[in-house]
Amino acid sequence: MALTKPPETAQRIARTTRSVPRSMLLAENEKLAGGPMPLFQELTEREQKEVLAQGIRRVIHRRQMLFAQGTPHDGIYLIETGRMRVFYTAPSGREITLAYWHPGNFVGGPEVFGSGLHLWSGAAVADSSVVHFPGKVLRRLVLQIPSLAIGVIEGLAFKGKCYSALAQMLGTRSVIERLAHLLLHLADSYGVRQHNGIVISAALTHADIAHMVGATRQWVTISLKRFEEQGILTSSKSKIVIHSLDKLNELRGGLA
């Protein structure tokens, strides 16, 4: 059953997407690292309200699964607030994070119209609000609103590029290079410059970092300790302070 949205929903999404990064992923291309345009970017206010009126809002608490790998697809989920992590789990149980998606983006592809099985899982990193558009509803909406159809297509194209870039990074870069690359990306997207260096404000654990670079938590902990001994950064449970971007750039390029 459709859940009618209050008129301010679209404006709330727009305000939020202006204040936070639109994605967090492992990609060399700066355009990809910046994230895709929000799904509603080209929709008028009237069209946004019309689309949102056909969706079903859900509240997903931190660490709760939104959809699971191997389960049937049923449309997409537009992120209103919070942050969603999309990841693949191998038969061994080992995980690789594909990306973190922020408000204004949608998750649940690639079978957006509701056929097939999910190829990966999605879970909330923080308490989140999403709007679910079931496959049949979404199909009807994209036939009625061309701007929405373009947004869905562009979103899927962006995600395809992201996951291709991730495969390339995993296949051609060493783990040290990937770790240095991720730290530089975090410093650029979340870093706050202070007197002692650049403080990364994103709340990521060593396990979170390991899932992004394709390593174990123990390896990340040991590597960050080595970086600390080399004066590159200072790491604690609550934050990472980058002291030398130049040295991280050398590591990212395989020069160290």
C-alpha positions in Angstrom: 0.0 0.0 0.0 1.4 3.4 -0.9 2.3 5.8 1.9 1.5 9.4 1.2 4.6 11.7 1.9 4.5 15.1 3.6 5.2 17.9 1.1 8.5 18.7 2.6 10.0 15.3 1.8 11.5 16.3 -1.5 12.9 19.5 -0.1 14.5 17.6 2.8 16.2 15.3 0.4 17.5 18.2 -1.6 18.8 20.0 1.5 20.6 16.9 2.7 22.2 16.1 -0.6 23.8 19.5 -0.7 25.5 19.0 2.7 27.0 15.5 2.5 29.1 13.5 -0.1 26.9 11.5 -2.4 29.0 8.3 -2.2 32.1 6.7 -0.8 33.8 4.1 -2.9 37.2 2.9 -4.2 37.8 4.5 -7.6 40.7 6.3 -9.2 38.5 8.5 -11.3 37.7 11.7 -9.3 34.3 12.0 -11.0 33.3 8.6 -9.7 34.7 9.3 -6.3 32.4 12.4 -6.1 29.3 10.3 -6.6 26.4 10.4 -9.0 23.8 13.1 -9.4 20.8 12.6 -7.0 17.9 10.6 -8.5 15.6 13.6 -8.4 18.1 16.0 -9.9 16.1 16.8 -13.0 12.5 16.4 -11.6 10.3 19.4 -11.0 8.9 19.9 -7.5 5.5 18.7 -8.7 7.1 15.6 -10.2 9.0 14.8 -7.1 5.8 15.0 -5.0 4.0 12.8 -7.5 6.8 10.2 -7.4 7.1 10.2 -3.6 3.4 9.7 -3.2 3.7 6.3 -4.9 6.5 5.1 -2.6 6.5 3.4 0.8 8.7 4.9 3.5 10.7 2.6 5.7 13.0 3.3 8.7 16.1 1.1 8.7 18.0 1.1 11.9 21.8 1.0 12.1 23.2 -2.5 11.0 19.8 -3.6 9.8 19.6 -5.3 6.4 17.6 -3.5 3.7 18.0 -6.3 1.2 20.0 -9.5 1.1 22.2 -11.2 -1.5 20.3 -14.0 -3.1 16.8 -12.8 -2.3 14.3 -11.6 -5.0 14.6 -8.1 -6.3 11.6 -5.8 -5.8 12.3 -2.3 -7.1 14.6 0.3 -5.6 15.1 2.3 -2.4 15.7 6.0 -2.4 17.8 7.1 0.5 16.2 10.1 2.4 18.5 10.2 5.4 21.4 8.2 6.8 23.8 6.1 4.9 23.7 2.6 3.2 26.5 0.2 2.7 26.3 -2.2 -0.3 28.5 -5.3 -0.1 29.2 -8.7 -1.6 29.7 -11.8 0.6 31.8 -14.7 -0.7 30.9 -18.4 0.1 33.7 -18.3 2.7 31.9 -15.4 4.5 34.5 -12.8 3.5 33.0 -9.4 2.5 34.0 -6.7 0.1 32.3 -3.3 0.3 31.1 -2.1 -3.1 30.2 1.5 -2.0 28.5 3.6 0.7 25.5 5.6 -0.6 24.2 8.8 0.8 20.8 10.7 0.7 19.6 11.4 -2.8 20.9 8.1 -4.2 19.0 4.9 -4.7 20.1 1.3 -4.0 18.6 -2.1 -5.0 19.7 -2.4 -8.6 20.5 -3.6 -11.1 17.2 -5.3 -11.6 15.2 -2.2 -10.8 11.9 -3.5 -12.1 11.7 -6.5 -9.9 13.1 -9.6 -11.6 16.0 -11.8 -10.7 17.9 -12.1 -7.4 20.0 -9.6 -5.5 23.7 -10.0 -6.4 24.8 -8.2 -3.3 23.4 -7.0 0.1 22.5 -3.6 1.5 22.5 -2.5 5.1 22.2 0.7 7.1 25.4 2.2 8.5 23.4 4.6 10.5 19.7 5.0 11.3 18.2 5.7 7.9 15.0 6.6 6.1 14.3 5.2 2.7 11.4 5.3 0.2 10.7 2.0 -1.5 9.4 2.0 -5.1 8.4 -1.6 -6.0 9.3 -2.8 -9.5 5.8 -2.5 -10.9 5.3 1.0 -9.4 8.7 2.2 -10.7 8.0 0.9 -14.2 4.7 2.8 -14.3 6.4 6.0 -13.0 9.3 6.0 -15.5 6.8 5.6 -18.4 5.0 8.7 -17.1 7.9 10.9 -16.1 10.9 10.9 -18.6 13.1 12.8 -16.1 12.8 10.0 -13.6 13.6 7.4 -16.3 16.8 9.4 -17.1 17.7 9.6 -13.5 17.3 5.8 -13.0 19.4 5.1 -16.2 22.1 7.5 -15.2 22.2 6.0 -11.7 22.6 2.5 -13.1 25.3 3.6 -15.5 27.2 5.3 -12.7 27.0 2.2 -10.5 28.2 0.1 -13.4 31.2 2.3 -13.8 31.8 2.2 -10.0 31.9 -1.6 -9.8 34.0 -1.8 -12.9 36.5 0.6 -11.4 36.5 -1.4 -8.1 37.3 -4.6 -10.1 40.1 -2.8 -11.8 41.6 -1.5 -8.6 41.4 -5.0 -6.9 43.0 -6.6 -10.0 45.8 -4.1 -10.7 46.7 -2.4 -7.4 48.5 -3.9 -4.4 46.6 -3.8 -1.0 49.0 -1.1 0.2 48.3 1.1 -2.8 44.5 0.6 -2.3 44.8 1.5 1.4 46.8 4.7 0.6 44.3 5.6 -2.1 41.3 5.1 0.2 42.9 7.2 3.0 43.5 10.0 0.4 39.9 9.8 -0.7 38.7 10.0 2.9 41.0 12.9 3.6 39.6 14.8 0.6 35.9 14.0 1.3 35.8 14.0 5.1 39.0 15.5 6.2 39.1 18.5 8.5 42.4 20.4 8.5 43.8 21.1 12.0 47.2 22.2 13.4 48.4 18.7 13.7 47.2 17.4 10.3 44.1 16.4 8.5 41.5 14.7 10.8 39.3 12.1 9.0 35.9 12.6 10.5 34.2 9.6 8.8 33.4 7.0 11.5 35.1 3.9 10.0 36.5 1.0 11.9 39.5 -1.0 10.8 37.1 -3.7 9.7 35.2 -1.2 7.6 38.4 -0.1 5.9 39.4 -3.8 5.4 36.1 -4.5 3.6 36.8 -1.6 1.3 40.3 -2.4 0.3 39.9 -6.2 0.2 42.0 -7.1 3.2 41.6 -8.5 6.7 41.1 -6.3 9.8 44.3 -7.5 11.3 46.2 -6.5 8.1 44.7 -3.0 8.2 45.6 -2.6 11.9 49.2 -3.7 11.3 49.5 -1.4 8.2 48.2 1.6 9.9 50.6 1.0 12.7 53.5 0.9 10.2 52.2 4.1 8.6 52.3 5.6 12.1 55.9 4.6 12.7 56.8 6.2 9.4 55.2 9.5 10.5 52.5 9.3 7.8 49.5 9.3 10.2 48.3 8.8 13.7 45.5 6.2 14.2 43.2 5.6 17.1 39.9 3.8 17.5 38.0 7.0 17.0 39.9 8.9 14.3 42.8 9.0 11.9 45.0 12.1 11.5 46.9 12.3 8.2 50.3 14.0 8.6 51.8 13.5 5.2 49.7 13.5 2.0 52.9 13.4 -0.1 53.9 10.0 1.4 50.4 8.6 0.9 50.6 9.7 -2.7 53.9 7.9 -3.1 52.4 4.8 -1.7 49.3 5.1 -3.9 51.5 5.3 -6.9 53.6 2.3 -5.9 56.7 4.5 -5.5 57.5 3.7 -1.9 
